[in-house]
Structures are given as structure tokens and as C-alpha cells.
Amino acid sequence: MNEDYQKGIQYLEVGKMKEAEEAFLKCLSDNPRDAMSHNKLGLVYARLEDYERAQGHFLKALEIDPKLAHAWNNLGNIARKEGELERASTYYKEALAVDPGNLIPQRNLRAVEKQLKCKPSFIQLFRRNKSDKS
């Protein structure tokens, strides 16, 4: 792997987001079609809670390499944080379609499916409690 990519990984692991961003941007200036650098830069932005930029880089990574399970999983994580559980489930399933043995999207999909099963009962409970107070 590229030296800047390795630096970016190291910075990402210790939480130095600005340095990680710079390293991955350097990688992409050298090779704009590096799917993994787009994916990692997306992680930097996700950790900075800039979900729009993160999603853009995950989608670019998938445009370059549609079989990049990490990018599918990361899109699922963003959708989940935004409360879009059905969309998150779809992304996790895409990750598993390209990498069936990957435990991370398997775990994430199970968690989202649990949330989806609970969601309707929470809505009913909320509506019932709200109508009781009227």
C-alpha cells in the first residue's frame, strides 16, 4: 500500500482526523480511482459527523469497486445513525451479498432487524400514550 494510505490508517486509528483526511486526500490526488482511499476518507468524515461528505466518498468507492463490502457496510452505518433502518438493512445485505462471511455487516444487520421488529410497537405505544393524554 501507498505510504500516505498507511499514514492515513494510523491517524484514523488514533483519532487524528485532520491528519487522516490530509493523508487520504493526498492518496486520492495521486490516484483518484483508489476505492479504499475513498472508503477511508468517508470514515474520516463519518467520524466528524459530516455524513453527506462521508456518503459521497462511500458511493464513489462503490462506483469504482461495487464489491467493496466495507463501503456498503459504512453506508448502512450512516443510514442507521439517521434513523433510516430499512435503508441500513438494504446496505448491510449488499455488503453480505459481496462478502457473505463478513461478520461486521452480519452483526449490524441483526441489530437493525431487531430495531425494525421493535419499532412498530414503540410507535403504537407512543400513539396510545398520546391519545390517553388528549
C-alpha positions as CSV (number, residue, x, y, z in Angstrom):
1,M,0.0,0.0,0.0
2,N,0.9,3.6,-0.5
3,E,2.8,5.4,2.3
4,D,0.2,8.1,2.6
5,Y,-2.5,5.5,2.9
6,Q,-0.6,3.8,5.7
7,K,-0.2,7.2,7.5
8,G,-3.9,7.8,7.0
9,I,-4.8,4.5,8.6
10,Q,-2.5,5.2,11.6
11,Y,-4.0,8.7,12.1
12,L,-7.5,7.3,11.8
13,E,-6.8,4.6,14.4
14,V,-5.6,7.2,16.9
15,G,-8.4,9.7,16.2
16,K,-6.3,12.4,14.4
17,M,-9.0,13.1,11.8
18,K,-7.4,16.2,10.2
19,E,-4.2,14.4,9.6
20,A,-6.0,11.3,8.3
21,E,-8.1,13.5,6.0
22,E,-4.9,15.1,4.6
23,A,-3.3,11.7,4.1
24,F,-6.2,10.2,2.2
25,L,-6.7,13.3,0.1
26,K,-3.1,13.0,-0.9
27,C,-3.7,9.4,-1.9
28,L,-6.6,10.5,-4.0
29,S,-4.7,13.3,-5.6
30,D,-2.2,10.6,-6.7
31,N,-4.8,8.0,-7.6
32,P,-8.4,9.4,-7.9
33,R,-9.7,5.9,-8.6
34,D,-8.5,4.3,-5.3
35,A,-11.7,2.9,-3.9
36,M,-10.1,2.1,-0.5
37,S,-8.9,5.7,0.0
38,H,-12.4,6.9,-0.8
39,N,-13.8,4.5,1.7
40,K,-11.3,5.5,4.4
41,L,-11.9,9.2,3.7
42,G,-15.6,8.5,4.1
43,L,-14.8,7.0,7.5
44,V,-13.0,10.2,8.5
45,Y,-16.0,12.3,7.5
46,A,-18.4,9.9,9.3
47,R,-16.4,10.2,12.5
48,L,-16.5,14.0,12.1
49,E,-20.3,13.6,11.7
50,D,-20.2,15.1,8.2
51,Y,-22.5,12.3,6.9
52,E,-23.1,13.9,3.5
53,R,-19.4,14.0,2.6
54,A,-18.9,10.6,4.1
55,Q,-21.7,9.1,2.0
56,G,-20.3,10.8,-1.1
57,H,-17.0,9.0,-0.7
58,F,-18.6,5.7,0.1
59,L,-20.7,6.0,-3.0
60,K,-17.6,6.9,-5.1
61,A,-15.7,3.9,-3.7
62,L,-18.6,1.7,-4.8
63,E,-18.7,3.3,-8.2
64,I,-15.1,2.2,-8.6
65,D,-15.5,-1.2,-6.9
66,P,-19.1,-2.3,-6.4
67,K,-17.8,-5.3,-4.4
68,L,-16.3,-3.3,-1.6
69,A,-18.2,-4.7,1.3
70,H,-16.7,-2.1,3.7
71,A,-18.3,0.8,1.8
72,W,-21.7,-0.9,1.7
73,N,-21.4,-1.5,5.5
74,N,-20.4,2.1,6.1
75,L,-23.4,3.4,4.1
76,G,-25.5,1.2,6.3
77,N,-24.0,2.7,9.4
78,I,-24.8,6.2,8.2
79,A,-28.4,5.2,7.3
80,R,-28.8,3.7,10.8
81,K,-27.5,6.8,12.5
82,E,-30.0,8.8,10.5
83,G,-32.8,6.5,11.6
84,E,-33.3,5.0,8.2
85,L,-33.4,1.4,9.3
86,E,-34.9,-0.1,6.2
87,R,-32.2,1.6,4.1
88,A,-29.5,0.5,6.5
89,S,-30.8,-3.1,6.3
90,T,-30.5,-2.9,2.5
91,Y,-26.9,-1.7,2.6
92,Y,-25.9,-4.4,5.1
93,K,-27.5,-7.0,2.9
94,E,-25.5,-5.6,-0.1
95,A,-22.3,-5.9,2.0
96,L,-23.2,-9.5,2.8
97,A,-24.0,-10.3,-0.9
98,V,-20.5,-9.4,-1.9
99,D,-18.8,-10.8,1.2
100,P,-21.0,-13.4,2.9
101,G,-18.5,-14.3,5.6
102,N,-18.0,-10.8,6.8
103,L,-19.0,-10.7,10.5
104,I,-19.4,-6.9,10.8
105,P,-22.3,-6.4,8.4
106,Q,-23.8,-9.7,9.8
107,R,-23.8,-8.2,13.3
108,N,-25.1,-4.9,12.0
109,L,-27.9,-6.5,10.1
110,R,-29.0,-8.5,13.1
111,A,-29.1,-5.3,15.2
112,V,-31.1,-3.4,12.6
113,E,-33.5,-6.2,12.2
114,K,-34.1,-6.2,16.0
115,Q,-34.7,-2.5,15.9
116,L,-37.1,-2.9,13.0
117,K,-39.1,-5.5,14.9
118,C,-39.4,-3.2,18.0
119,K,-40.1,-0.1,16.0
120,P,-43.8,-0.7,15.3
121,S,-44.6,-1.5,18.9
122,F,-42.9,1.7,20.1
123,I,-45.0,3.7,17.6
124,Q,-48.2,2.1,18.8
125,L,-47.2,2.7,22.5
126,F,-46.4,6.4,21.7
127,R,-49.7,6.8,19.9
128,R,-51.7,5.1,22.7
129,N,-50.0,7.3,25.3
130,K,-50.5,10.5,23.3
131,S,-54.3,9.7,22.8
132,D,-54.7,8.9,26.5
133,K,-53.4,12.5,27.4
134,S,-55.8,14.2,24.9
